[in-house]
Amino acid sequence: MKTIVETGINWRDYYELTKPRVVILIVFTAVVGMFLAVPGLPDIEKFIFGTIGIAMAASSAAVFNHVLDARIDILMMRTRGRPLPQGRLTEKSALIFASVLCALSMMILWFLVNPLTAVLTFFSLIGYALIYTAWLKRATSQNIVIGGAAGAAPPILGWTSITNEVTSEPLLLFLIIFVWTPPHFWALAIARLEEYQKVEIPMLPVTHGVPYTRLNILLYSILLLLVTILPYLIGMSGLIYLVVAVGLGIYFLYYAIRIYREHNNEELPMQMFWYSISYLGYLFAILLIDHYFIFRITFS
């Protein structure tokens, strides 16, 4: 009997196409949205199927992104080892895989969660996979700002999967990720400037220069610190969240100030990029911890 390797099918390549580390963060922010939507525990069936559906949709969007970017990925050191540029998978097989994931996620969300979540998830998928990747990414230096709306949607999707409605609270969670996205990606764009120039992707440091990008990273980092205080100000979270969020935000701002001032530190942009990923995870984790601490105090 032939093994999977002998038949040429390597499921690790399909798994890599889904960008699992990115999807984990996406799903985590969606799950936090589910728990924040109710004072106690969310409905278990909606939680399970909502998580599965959102994860599959995010994975589908990631695979579509791989297909659309395959021709530039081969030219960039950071991405040339991906399955499509290396020819380990064909674009046809990747498109079939992405389409199946998309169809399954929509059926799960529509029939087992609610139609609102299915529709919002579908528009989020289209926004990232097609509007951002196929058009905005190559059309404007504000690509990551405008396209960031799709990547900021998961907390809303998590919230609606439990409540079947969109309120101000999930929109605030959306705003946090929306403001976080530009400094996160612009730090990477500075670090990989030559590669983006090579493939003619109009990232901000390519079109407006690195000094201007450094200034924008600083300004967005200040705005991010202010925006992350809003959950406390509207009574969505308590002092535990406020203290940790301010601490995390100040350290984020510390990186931004250093990037603005230390022009010769070539390692700093990637350091900020990696911290920004941890930052978002910690921020949403403390939102969850604070939420249940308040719930415990209120009902004890």
C-alpha positions as CSV (number, residue, x, y, z in Angstrom):
1,M,0.0,0.0,0.0
2,K,1.4,3.4,-0.9
3,T,2.0,5.9,1.8
4,I,0.9,9.6,1.6
5,V,4.5,10.6,0.8
6,E,4.7,8.1,-2.1
7,T,1.6,9.3,-3.7
8,G,2.9,12.8,-3.6
9,I,0.3,14.2,-1.2
10,N,1.9,16.0,1.7
11,W,-0.8,17.3,4.1
12,R,1.8,19.5,5.8
13,D,1.9,21.6,2.7
14,Y,-1.9,22.1,2.8
15,Y,-1.6,22.9,6.5
16,E,1.1,25.5,5.8
17,L,-1.2,27.1,3.2
18,T,-3.7,27.9,6.0
19,K,-1.2,30.1,7.8
20,P,-1.8,28.3,11.1
21,R,0.0,30.8,13.4
22,V,-2.0,33.7,11.9
23,V,-5.3,31.7,12.1
24,I,-4.6,30.8,15.8
25,L,-4.5,34.5,16.6
26,I,-7.6,35.2,14.5
27,V,-9.6,32.5,16.2
28,F,-8.4,33.5,19.6
29,T,-9.7,37.0,19.2
30,A,-13.0,35.6,17.9
31,V,-13.2,33.3,20.9
32,V,-12.6,36.2,23.3
33,G,-15.4,38.0,21.5
34,M,-17.7,35.0,22.2
35,F,-16.9,34.9,25.9
36,L,-17.2,38.7,26.3
37,A,-20.6,38.6,24.7
38,V,-22.3,37.0,27.7
39,P,-21.8,37.4,31.5
40,G,-21.4,33.7,32.1
41,L,-20.4,31.0,29.6
42,P,-21.5,31.1,26.0
43,D,-23.8,28.4,24.5
44,I,-21.6,25.4,24.0
45,E,-22.9,24.4,20.5
46,K,-22.6,27.9,19.1
47,F,-19.2,28.2,20.7
48,I,-17.9,25.0,19.1
49,F,-19.5,25.4,15.7
50,G,-18.7,29.2,15.6
51,T,-15.1,28.5,16.4
52,I,-14.8,25.8,13.7
53,G,-16.6,27.9,11.1
54,I,-14.5,31.0,11.7
55,A,-11.3,29.0,11.8
56,M,-12.2,27.3,8.5
57,A,-13.1,30.6,6.9
58,A,-9.8,32.2,8.0
59,S,-7.9,29.2,6.7
60,S,-9.7,29.5,3.4
61,A,-8.8,33.2,3.1
62,A,-5.2,32.3,3.8
63,V,-5.1,29.7,1.1
64,F,-6.6,32.2,-1.4
65,N,-3.9,34.7,-0.3
66,H,-1.2,32.1,-1.1
67,V,-2.6,31.5,-4.6
68,L,-2.9,35.2,-5.5
69,D,0.6,36.0,-4.1
70,A,2.4,32.9,-5.5
71,R,4.1,34.9,-8.3
72,I,5.6,37.5,-6.0
73,D,6.3,35.0,-3.1
74,I,8.9,33.3,-5.2
75,L,10.8,36.6,-5.4
76,M,10.8,37.3,-1.7
77,M,13.2,35.6,0.8
78,R,10.5,35.5,3.5
79,T,8.0,33.7,1.3
80,R,9.9,31.8,-1.4
81,G,9.8,28.6,0.7
82,R,6.0,28.3,0.6
83,P,4.4,25.3,-1.0
84,L,3.2,27.0,-4.2
85,P,6.4,28.9,-5.1
86,Q,8.3,25.7,-4.5
87,G,5.9,23.7,-6.7
88,R,5.0,21.2,-4.0
89,L,1.3,22.0,-4.7
90,T,-0.4,23.3,-7.8
91,E,-2.6,26.4,-7.8
92,K,-5.5,24.3,-8.9
93,S,-5.3,22.0,-5.9
94,A,-4.9,25.0,-3.6
95,L,-7.9,26.7,-5.1
96,I,-10.0,23.5,-4.6
97,F,-8.8,23.3,-1.0
98,A,-9.7,26.9,-0.4
99,S,-13.1,26.6,-2.0
100,V,-14.0,23.5,0.0
101,L,-12.9,25.2,3.3
102,C,-15.0,28.3,2.3
103,A,-18.1,26.3,1.5
104,L,-17.9,24.1,4.6
105,S,-17.4,27.2,6.8
106,M,-20.4,29.0,5.4
107,M,-22.6,25.9,5.8
108,I,-21.5,25.4,9.4
109,L,-22.0,29.1,10.3
110,W,-25.3,29.5,8.4
111,F,-27.1,26.3,9.6
112,L,-25.4,25.6,13.0
113,V,-24.7,29.2,14.3
114,N,-26.7,31.9,12.6
115,P,-27.0,33.6,9.1
116,L,-25.7,36.9,10.4
117,T,-22.3,35.4,11.4
118,A,-22.1,33.5,8.1
119,V,-22.7,36.7,6.1
120,L,-20.2,38.8,8.0
121,T,-17.6,36.0,7.9
122,F,-18.1,35.7,4.1
123,F,-17.6,39.4,3.6
124,S,-14.5,39.4,5.8
125,L,-13.1,36.5,3.8
126,I,-13.8,38.3,0.5
127,G,-12.3,41.5,1.9
128,Y,-9.0,39.8,2.8
129,A,-8.7,37.2,0.1
130,L,-9.8,39.3,-2.9
131,I,-10.2,43.0,-2.2
132,Y,-7.0,43.3,-0.1
133,T,-4.8,40.7,-1.7
134,A,-5.8,41.0,-5.3
135,W,-6.4,44.8,-5.5
136,L,-5.6,47.0,-2.5
137,K,-2.2,45.4,-1.8
138,R,-1.0,46.5,-5.2
139,A,-3.0,49.7,-5.6
140,T,-2.2,52.0,-2.7
141,S,0.2,52.7,0.1
142,Q,-2.8,52.7,2.4
143,N,-3.4,49.0,1.6
144,I,-2.9,47.7,5.1
145,V,-5.0,50.5,6.6
146,I,-8.0,49.9,4.4
147,G,-7.6,46.2,4.2
148,G,-7.1,45.9,7.9
149,A,-10.9,46.1,8.3
150,A,-11.1,42.5,7.2
151,G,-8.5,41.3,9.6
152,A,-10.1,43.2,12.5
153,A,-13.5,41.4,12.1
154,P,-13.0,38.2,14.1
155,P,-14.1,39.7,17.5
156,I,-17.3,40.8,15.8
157,L,-17.8,37.4,14.3
158,G,-17.3,35.7,17.7
159,W,-19.7,38.1,19.3
160,T,-22.5,37.7,16.7
161,S,-22.1,33.9,16.8
162,I,-23.3,34.0,20.4
163,T,-25.7,36.9,20.4
164,N,-26.8,37.2,16.7
165,E,-26.4,41.0,16.9
166,V,-23.7,43.6,16.5
167,T,-23.4,46.1,19.4
168,S,-20.9,48.8,20.4
169,E,-18.7,46.4,22.4
170,P,-17.5,44.2,19.5
171,L,-17.1,47.3,17.3
172,L,-14.7,48.6,19.9
173,L,-12.7,45.3,19.8
174,F,-12.7,45.7,16.0
175,L,-11.3,49.2,16.4
176,I,-8.5,48.0,18.6
177,I,-7.3,45.5,16.0
178,F,-7.9,47.9,13.2
179,V,-5.6,50.5,14.8
180,W,-3.0,47.8,15.8
181,T,-2.7,46.5,12.2
182,P,-0.8,49.4,10.5
183,P,2.1,49.7,13.0
184,H,2.3,45.9,13.1
185,F,2.7,45.5,9.3
186,W,4.7,48.7,8.7
187,A,7.4,47.4,11.1
188,L,7.6,44.3,8.9
189,A,7.6,46.4,5.8
190,I,10.6,48.4,7.0
191,A,12.5,45.3,7.8
192,R,11.7,43.8,4.3
193,L,11.8,47.0,2.4
194,E,14.1,45.8,-0.4
195,E,11.9,42.7,-1.0
196,Y,8.8,44.9,-1.3
197,Q,10.6,47.2,-3.7
198,K,11.7,44.2,-5.7
199,V,8.1,42.9,-6.3
200,E,6.7,46.5,-6.6
201,I,4.3,46.2,-3.8
202,P,3.5,49.8,-2.7
203,M,3.9,49.4,1.0
204,L,4.2,52.8,2.8
205,P,8.1,52.7,3.2
206,V,8.3,51.9,-0.5
207,T,6.2,54.8,-1.7
208,H,6.8,57.5,1.0
209,G,10.1,56.5,2.5
210,V,11.2,54.9,5.8
211,P,11.3,58.2,7.9
212,Y,7.7,58.9,7.0
213,T,6.7,55.3,7.9
214,R,8.5,55.5,11.2
215,L,6.5,58.7,12.0
216,N,3.2,56.9,11.1
217,I,4.2,53.9,13.3
218,L,4.7,56.3,16.2
219,L,1.4,58.1,15.6
220,Y,-0.6,54.9,15.3
221,S,1.0,53.5,18.4
222,I,-0.1,56.6,20.4
223,L,-3.6,56.2,19.0
224,L,-3.6,52.5,19.9
225,L,-2.7,53.2,23.5
226,L,-5.6,55.6,23.7
227,V,-8.1,53.3,22.0
228,T,-7.2,50.4,24.3
229,I,-8.3,52.5,27.3
230,L,-11.9,52.8,25.9
231,P,-13.1,49.4,27.1
232,Y,-12.5,50.6,30.6
233,L,-14.1,54.0,30.0
234,I,-17.3,52.5,28.7
235,G,-17.5,50.0,31.5
236,M,-16.8,47.0,29.4
237,S,-13.7,46.0,31.5
238,G,-12.3,46.8,34.9
239,L,-9.1,47.9,36.6
240,I,-7.2,44.7,35.9
241,Y,-7.6,45.2,32.2
242,L,-6.8,48.9,32.4
243,V,-3.5,48.4,34.2
244,V,-2.2,45.6,32.0
245,A,-3.4,47.3,28.8
246,V,-1.6,50.5,29.7
247,G,1.5,48.6,30.5
248,L,1.4,46.7,27.3
249,G,0.6,49.8,25.3
250,I,3.5,51.8,26.9
251,Y,5.9,49.0,25.9
252,F,4.5,49.0,22.4
253,L,5.0,52.8,22.3
254,Y,8.5,52.3,23.6
255,Y,9.3,50.3,20.5
256,A,7.6,52.9,18.3
257,I,9.7,55.7,19.8
258,R,12.9,53.7,19.3
259,I,12.0,53.0,15.7
260,Y,11.4,56.7,15.2
261,R,14.7,57.7,16.7
262,E,17.1,54.8,16.1
263,H,17.5,54.8,12.3
264,N,20.5,52.6,12.3
265,N,19.1,49.8,14.4
266,E,18.2,47.3,11.6
267,E,17.0,44.6,14.1
268,L,14.5,46.9,15.8
269,P,11.6,46.7,13.2
270,M,11.5,42.9,13.4
271,Q,11.6,43.1,17.2
272,M,8.6,45.4,17.2
273,F,6.8,43.2,14.7
274,W,7.2,40.1,16.9
275,Y,6.3,42.0,20.0
276,S,3.2,43.3,18.3
277,I,1.9,39.8,17.8
278,S,2.4,38.9,21.5
279,Y,0.9,42.3,22.4
280,L,-2.4,41.5,20.7
281,G,-2.6,38.1,22.2
282,Y,-1.9,39.4,25.8
283,L,-4.3,42.3,25.4
284,F,-7.2,40.0,24.4
285,A,-6.2,37.5,27.1
286,I,-6.4,40.1,29.8
287,L,-9.8,41.3,28.4
288,L,-11.0,37.7,29.0
289,I,-9.5,37.4,32.5
290,D,-10.9,40.7,33.6
291,H,-14.3,39.9,32.2
292,Y,-14.7,36.8,34.4
293,F,-13.1,38.4,37.4
294,I,-15.8,41.1,37.2
295,F,-18.5,38.4,36.7
296,R,-17.2,36.5,39.7
297,I,-17.2,39.6,41.9
298,T,-20.7,40.7,40.7
299,F,-22.3,37.3,41.4
300,S,-20.4,36.2,44.4
